[in-house]
Structure formats: structure tokens, C-alpha cells
Amino acid sequence: MRFIPLLALALISTGAAQAQTKTALDAIAEYRAMLADGNPAELFEAKGEDLWKTRRGAKNATLEQCDLGKGPGVVKGVFVELPRRFADTGKVQDLESRLLTCMETLQGFDAAAIARTPFGKGEQVNLEALAAWISAESRGQRFNLPQVHAEERTMFELGKRAFFFRAGPHDFACASCHGQPGKRIRMQDLPDLTRNPGDGIGFAAWPAYRVSSGEMWGMQRRLNDCYRQQRFPYPGYASDVTIALAVYMGVNAKGAESIAPALKR
């Protein structure tokens, strides 16, 4: 008869621990849901749309003739098909590197100088606002990156190698955090980006507004922070390896619904 109370106590203790874990996870989910009701990303979206239509730069021109993959001026639906190869540059480009091309050719900005500008300063802020608006124009659509051209397939393979490349003082790779399902750091879920993690997760959630810093982050800044946490040197804004990583993650996200610009902690 003594075993019955002990068993009951064990079950109660286990149930209480599970309830506590569930409550913590639910609380975080509720917190995110409350913040999402007034996502500050909307302010960046409005700024980005205004920047797209405003005459700027040495050529005093707008970006309304910028070709993001579906023809000059077309914005809707382009985000979920980027990165892709562009014939005029002969390169595979993501959204931010393509915007740099348009800002240089159409408006007369110095793309190299902007690429060297620290995040959160000067035209980098405008680039992230443009990325917020353009990504929002594809919200709810599903990723379908092209892999028709040989260079697009090459960038996928390069991105795959970069994703699994281990180095640095901690022998880390992108895959150290995002190469297996069910991993997390403290209460932060870490999606498996070697496969389709699902709607609005991983690649399908960036650009995003970071509550912790009060800033909009594009994918280029997100990758910079990943490299920082791995103790790697950042490979450079709009560099081939950052775009290759985006191709790898984007192709793996095929069919996932975009919620960008999302809200992050």
C-alpha cells in the first residue's frame, strides 16, 4: 500500500514539471502574439515605399524602374523568388544586393561605399526599410526560388558547403545551431534549416523587427550576427557567400509561406 502514494506523488511531480514547461513556452508565444498586433515593422514598410518612389541620389531618380526579377517596377511576388540570377549583372543576387545595383545604376549612389557602411547607419537604414516594404508585398506567398540557371545551382551548392563549414575558436558552423530538429538555446527555438522548417519560420521570417535592439534587420544583418556568434569574421555585405547561404536556405524553404517582415525578440 505504501507504493501507491509514492507513485501518485511521482506522477504529480512529473505533471507539474510538464505544466511549468508548457506554461513558459505558452507565455513566450503569447508575448510574441501581443507584440505582433502592433509590429513596428509597419513603420519601416511605409518608409520603404516612400523611398522607392522618392527621387534621390546624384541622378535625382526614383527606384520605380528597378527590376527585381519580374520586370521594371514590379514588386509584388519578387521576394519569394530571391536570390536569383540577373542577366544584366551576370550574378545571383539577393534582395539587398539587387537593391544596391539599382541604387547605383538608377540613382547614382556608390554601391561599394554603402556596402562598407556599418549596419544601422546612413543608407544601410534605408536599405533595410526598402527590404521591409518589398518583402511585405509578398507576405502570404510561398517561396519558390529558381534553380534553372547553372549559376543558381552552383550558388546552392556553395551555400550548402558554407552552411556546414566548421571553423573558428569554437569549431562552429551554421549547422551547429540549425542542422537538427528540436534544438534551442534557453527558450529560443532553433529551426532546422537543412530542410523546410514550415510556414513563417527561419528564412520565411526575415527581414524582421528586432525588439531587443529596436531596429529592422535584413537577411544580410542577420547573417552578420550569426557569424559574430560563431566568432567568425563577417565575410562582407552582399558577398558571394552570404548570397549563397540565402540561396541554400531559400531553396530549402520551398513552399513555405512568407510572413516577412516578422517580429523577433
N, C-alpha and C positions, 0 to 999 in steps of 0.2 A: 504493500500500500504506500510505502514511502516513495516509490518511484513515480507515482502519479503526480504529486505536487512538483517534484523536480522537473519532470517532463513539461508540465504546464508552464513552469517558470521559464524554462529554456525557450519554449515557443513564444511566450510573451516577450521575452528579451529580443528574440530574433525579429519578431513582428515590429517591435518598437524601433529597432535599428533600421529596418527597411522603410518604415514610415518616415523616420527622420531624414533619410537619404532622399526619399521621394519628395518630401516637403522642401528640401533645399533646392532640388532641381526645378520643382514647380515654381518656387519663389523667383528663381532667376528667369524662368520663362515668362512669368507674369510681369516682372520688371521690364523685360525687353518689349513685351507687348504694349505696356503702358507708354514707353518711350516712343515706340513706332507710331503711335497715334499722332504725334507731333514731330515727326522726323525732321531735324534741321536741314537735312539734305535738300529739302524743297527750296530753301533759300539759295543754295548753290545751283540748283536746277534753273531757277529764274535768272540768276546771274549769267549762267552759261548760255541760255537762249539769247539774252541781251548781247553778250559778247559775240555770238555767231552773226548777229545782224548789224553790229556796230562797225563803222569804218575806222580802222586803226592801222598803225604801222607806217613805215616810210612810203608805202604806196597808197595809203589812205583808202583801203578797200575792206570789204566785209569777207567773211568766210562762206558766204552763201553759194559760191561756186566750187567749194571743196568737195572732192569725190572721195567718199568713204567706202566705196565698194559697189554702190548701186547707182552711180551716176552723180553728176554735179548737183549739189544742194540736197540730195536725198538723205534723210537722217533716220527715218523710221525703219527698223529692221536691220540696220547695219551692224549694231553692236553684237548681236548674237552670231555674226559670221566673221568676227575678227578675233585673232590676227588672220590675215590672208595676203596673198601676193598681189602687188600692184604693178601693172605694166610700165607706168611712167617712171618709177624708181627702180624697177627690176628687183625689188626686195619684198620679203614678207614683213608686214608691219602690223603692229597692234594699234589700238585707238590713239594712244598718246603720241607714238612716233609718227603716225599718219597726220595727226593734227599739227605736229611740228613742221612736216613737209608743206602743208597748206599755209601755215602761218608765214613760212619763208617765201614760198613761190607767189602766193596771192597778196600778202600784206607787206612783205619786205622785212620781216623780223630775221634775226640771226639765230637759226635753229641750234647751232653748236653752243652759242652763248647761253641760250635758255636751258639746254641740257646740262650745262655746268652750274646753273643756279641752284642753290640749296632748296630743298623742299620747304614749302610754306612761305616763300619769298618771291617777289616780282611776278614774272609771267608764269612761274610754276603754279601759283594760286589760280591764275586764270585758266591754265590747262586743266586743273582738277575740276573747276566749275564747268568747263566745256564737257569734260568726260562725264560729269554727273548728269547734265542735261541730255546728252546724246544717249547715254545708257538708259535713262528713264524713258526715252522714246521707243525702246524695245522691251520695256517691262512687261512681263507676262508671256513673252515669246520664248521659244525654245532654241537652245544652242545647236548650231549646225555648221561648224567650221569646215570650209572646203579643204579637201585633200587631193585635189585633181592635179595640180601642178607638181612637178618633181621637187621644186624648192620647198613647197609646203610640206611634203612628206619628209624631206631632209630635215626641216626645222622640227618636226615632230620627234624624229629620232634623236636629234641633238638635245631637245628638251628632255627627253626620257633619260638620256645619259647624265645630263646635268642634275636631274631630279634625284638620281641615285648616287651621285658622286659624293664620296665621303672625304673630308679633309678638315683642316683647322685643328686648333688645340683640343677640341672635344670629339674629333672624328665624327662630326655630324654631317648629315645630308638632309635634303628636303624630306626624304623618305623616313628619316628618323622620327619625325612627328606625324607625317601624313602618308605613311606607307602601309598602314594596317588599320582595320576597322576597330572601333570600340576604345580608342585611346583618348586620353585627355590629360591636361595639365591642371591640377587642382580641380576646379569645377568647369573648366573650359574644354568643351568638346573639340576634338581634333579630327576632322573628316578625312577619310581615306581618299586621296586624290589620284590614286593609280587606277581608279575606276569611277563610274558615275555615282557620286555621293547622294544625288537626289535633287529635287527642286529647291532652288534658293540657298544652296549650301556650297561652300568653297568658291570655286571660280564664278558660280552663278550669283554671288552676293557682292561682288566688287565692281566698281567703286563703292565705298561706304563711308558714312559719317562716323568718326571715332569719338564716342562720348568722353573717353578718358583724356583726349587731347583737344577736343572741341574743334576738330579740323576734318575736312574732307580728304580721304585718301584714295588715290587711284591705284591701279594694279602695280605701277612702277614703284610707288612708295611702299606698297605692301611687301613687294619682293625685297626692297631695300631693308625693311625691318626683319624679314626672315633671315637674310644674310647677316645682319647685325647680331641676331640671336645665335646664329651658328658660329659667330666670331670670324666670319669671312670678310674680306674687303668687298665693298659693293662693286659690281662689275661695270657700273656706269648707266646713266639714264638712257633708255631706249637702245641699249646694246643688244647684240645678237642673242646672247644667252638669256637675257630677260624675256625677249620676244619668243625665243624657242620654248622656254618654260611655260609661257602663256599658251603657246600652240599645244603643247603636251596636255596641259590641264584642260584647255578648252575642248580639244577633241575628245578627251575622256569624259567631258561633261555633256556629250551629245544627247539631246533630248531633254535636258534639264531646263526647268523654267527659270528665267532670269528675274530676280527681284531687285536688281541694282537700280539706283544706289540704295544700299541697305543701311542698317544701323548696327554698329558694333560697339562693344564695351570700351 
